[in-house]
Amino acid sequence: MNRIRPIALCVFKNDNRILVFEGFDSVKNGAYYRPLGGGIEFGESGEVAVRREIMEELDSEIEGLRHLGYLENIFVHNGQMGHEIVMVYDGTLSESTLYEQAEMEVIEANGERIRVVWKSLDEFGEGRSILYPGGLLELLAVGGK
């Protein structure tokens, strides 16, 4: 089904690192990274969606949640075209022990296991790692804390 998917993501910073999940595109045979969050359900605001998603994924509340902006993400993943309108937030995890863990395994609602890691912003800026959605680094440079 071709449709535009609204999603809400939250960028959590820890020094010069951000918390991202590691995905893999089997067609491109490469890893990519994206901040945590997910789909906005009908009747749900972006703020409510990102708070729900982070609670589901990390069992943590978000403090100091702040809207940074919107991005449009048109992409191909595993050979399938996708289109997202992305609400980008930043905030602080209330569960402070999450900042001490280099990586975590998160089990999604659908049972899928995902790897979550703290990744240096420099790796994305230098092109050593791929960060989605496109334009996120620029948005963080303008509006990030």
Secondary structure, 3 states (H helix, E strand, C coil): CCCCEEEEEEEEEECCEEEEEEEEECCCCEEEEEEEEEECCCCCCHHHHHHHHHHHHHCCCEEEEEEEEEEEEEEEECCEEEEEEEEEEEEEECCHHHHHCCEEEEECCCCCEEEEEEEEHHHHHCCCCCECCCCHHHHHHHHCC
